Amino acid sequence: MTLSSRMIQVKGRSTEVLTAGQQEPLVFLHGGGIVEGFDPFVPLAGRFTVTAPLMPGYGATELDPPLAGREQVIEDIRDALDELGIQRTVLVGHSLGGWRAAAFAARFPERVSELVLAAPFGMDVPEHPLPDMMAMSPAERLAALTNDPSIWEGRLPTGPDPEFEAARGREGQSIMRFHPGPHDPDLPGLLSSVSAPTLLLWGEDDKTIPAGHADAWHKALPHSSVKTFPATGHLLFHERSEAIAAITDFVRSSRA
């Protein structure tokens, strides 16, 4: 089984959606880069209908009109779910997608049955500062994202590739339009409105968003638990199949 692609219209924007499975909905909100792909989520399609709407500027989703700020990001998620006919879902977000998922769950708690946040962005934790990814070389950036360099095999060009660079450029433009900066100062207050049972997943060797951020999230979320994975970096779903299995286990246990 693979994730299939289709296009939907979200308030006039052509939006690419990846899907697999025919069970209850699980929506995945991706992070700031998607070059690593969505392959790890295919096994979940035996238990859920996995749905991944791509943000503006990502994949075949149109870049314009821009999303300017958190509220428009939340509304774009709502509008995509409305178009897909998903009224309530298990919601999973990774990295920047974790920030989006948490903000959506705070604004629309009735639409999220369980929330899974994998190394989410957004908290200000001075004792565990985020690295300056923009100051890194491309090789340093890849090394900061994962402990397993084999993840990149077949996903990165071996020479000049204008199409690849243009796609990464569109992603960067999209982020710059709504990104709150080094952190989201309003986030801790928002998280108190999240009513869904929440699982925080983190790689203990995450060099992009350090695992030291997990405690701040755990304290801010009313109904949260934390699961970490040793010797694991930021792309934990690609590095650890156990991180994918933890999603199903969490949903099952929260309903027991």
C-alpha positions, -999 to +999 in steps of 0.1 A: +000+000+000+012+035-007-002+070+000-021+082-031-023+118-041-053+138-051-063+175-054-090+193-035-102+229-035-098+246-001-113+281-003-102+284-039-067+270-033-057+238-051-044+216-023-027+183-026-038+156-002-021+122+004-043+094+016-042+057+024-066+033+042-104+030+047-109+032+084-114+060+109-095+093+101-060+101+112-048+134+099-010+141+097+003+176+096+039+177+082+068+198+093+088+225+075+103+202+049+089+171+032+119+159+013+121+129+036+087+117+024+057+101+041+065+064+038+066+057+075+029+064+078+018+037+054+016+010+081-010+031+099-034+027+070-043-008+083-059+009+113-068+044+101-075+064+070-043+084+069-047+118+054-020+144+049-030+177+035+001+196+022+006+232+032+006+261+007+038+259-014+044+222-006+041+195-032+013+205-057-005+228-033-006+264-046+015+289-027-009+318-030-029+333-015-005+334+015-013+323+050-003+352+073-001+341+109-013+314+132-050+321+129-050+317+091-029+285+095-056+271+118-084+281+095-067+265+066-066+232+084-102+236+094-112+243+058-093+214+045-109+190+070-143+205+061-137+198+024-126+163+032-157+157+053-136+150+084-154+163+115-134+146+142-100+129+139-069+116+155-045+145+148-007+140+145+018+168+139+056+167+135+079+197+142+063+227+126+033+205+120+032+199+158+028+236+164+000+237+138-017+206+153-016+219+189-029+253+178-058+237+159-066+214+189-067+244+212-091+263+188-113+234+178-111+209+207-143+192+196-127+181+163-097+162+178-102+129+195-065+122+203-035+145+197+000+133+189+028+158+188+062+146+176+091+170+185+068+200+181+081+235+175+069+266+194+081+267+230+107+291+244+130+270+265+162+291+270+182+263+287+177+242+255+181+268+226+172+259+191+201+257+166+205+283+138+196+261+109+200+289+084+236+294+094+244+257+087+257+243+055+234+219+036+253+189+050+252+202+085+215+208+082+209+172+071+230+159+100+210+180+124+177+165+113+185+128+117+209+103+131+203+080+101+218+094+069+203+065+049+170+084+051+182+107+024+192+080-001+173+085-033+157+117-020+183+143-027+198+152-061+234+143-068+240+174-089+223+207-099+185+202-099+166+234-106+132+217-100+143+204-066+157+238-056+125+256-068+103+232-046+125+239-015+123+276-023+084+276-024+084+258+010+106+285+024+084+313+010+054+297+026+070+294+061+083+330+061+047+342+056+033+327+088+062+315+110+060+332+144+098+335+148+121+316+172+090+306+192+053+313+196+050+335+227+012+329+230+015+291+228+017+282+265-016+301+271-033+284+241-023+249+252-045+250+283-075+248+260-065+214+245-089+189+259-078+158+239-056+131+254-021+141+241+010+120+234+044+138+231+070+118+211+106+129+211+140+116+200+164+119+228+192+129+204+171+155+186+195+183+174+168+204+158+143+207+186+160+193+217+142+168+238+146+192+267+115+210+253+093+180+261+089+190+298+076+225+289+050+210+265+041+184+291+035+210+318+014+232+294-008+204+281-036+194+305-038+157+295-004+148+282+021+120+285+057+118+270+075+089+252+111+093+242+134+072+220+171+068+227+197+075+201+170+091+179+170+124+160+144+148+148+130+126+120+119+101+146+091+085+125+117+076+098+143+065+124+121+044+146+092+022+135+083+022+173+073+058+170+047+049+145+035+020+165+032+043+196+005+062+178-018+032+175-009+020+210-018+055+224-051+057+207-060+022+218-050+028+254-067+062+256-100+045+247-096+015+270 
